[in-house]
Amino acid sequence: MERAISVQTTRYSEFFKRLFDRYSSSAIIEIEGVSYRHGDTTILKENWCTNAKIRQTREFRLCDGDRFVASFHDSVSELFISVDEADWIQSLSDEKLLRYEILPIK
C-alpha cells in the first residue's frame, strides 16, 4: 500500500521556502497550472512564499524530475509529501515547524 505524509503547519511561507531550497537544483513546480523550473525557486520564494498568497493558491505540485515530492489541491491544509521525505519532515517537526501524520493512499 502506498503512503503519503499529511503535513500541518501555520508557517506556510517558511515551509515552502525550505522545500524550494531543498529542491533548488531539480524542482519542477506547478502553481495554479503554471509551470516553473528549479531556476525559478528564488523568484517564487520572493513573490509567492507569503502565508496570504499560499493560502489563496488552490493547486500546487512539486516534483523532482518524474518523482512526486509535494502537492495540495483546493487548500494548503491538504498538503501531502512523499514518504521518501520522512527523515526531512521529521527534522522539521523536531524544529517545531510542522506536525505530520503518515497516511495510506486510497
C-alpha positions, -999 to +999 in steps of 0.1 A: +000+000+000+013+034-009+016+061+018+019+098+019+027+123+047+000+147+057+016+180+069+000+206+091+017+239+098+007+276+103+042+287+090+034+280+053+059+305+040+088+291+060+079+255+050+078+263+012+110+283+013+127+253+029+111+230+003+123+252-026+158+254-010+159+216-008+150+212-045+166+244-059+186+224-084+160+199-096+124+211-090+095+211-114+068+232-098+032+238-109+012+266-092-023+272-104-014+254-137+017+275-144+049+255-146+082+267-131+116+251-131+143+249-105+158+282-117+126+299-106+127+290-069+144+323-059+117+343-076+089+321-061+104+325-026+104+363-030+070+366-047+048+336-038+061+325-004+038+345+019+012+329+040-015+350+023-005+340-013+000+304-003-035+302+013-050+317-018-035+290-040-057+261-050-033+239-070+003+232-061+027+204-071+064+199-068+083+170-085+120+161-086+122+151-122+094+125-125+092+118-088+064+133-068+076+153-038+047+175-026+013+187-036-021+201-025-055+205-041-081+231-031-063+242+001-028+242+016-043+224+046-045+194+022-007+193+018+008+159+012+045+150+010+061+118-004+071+093+023+106+094+007+109+127+026+101+112+060+135+120+075+134+156+063+099+161+076+109+146+109+137+171+112+112+200+105+089+185+131+118+184+156+123+222+149+085+227+157+079+239+122+052+214+115+032+184+126+027+154+104+010+120+100+018+092+076-014+080+059-023+053+034-032+064-001-066+051-012 
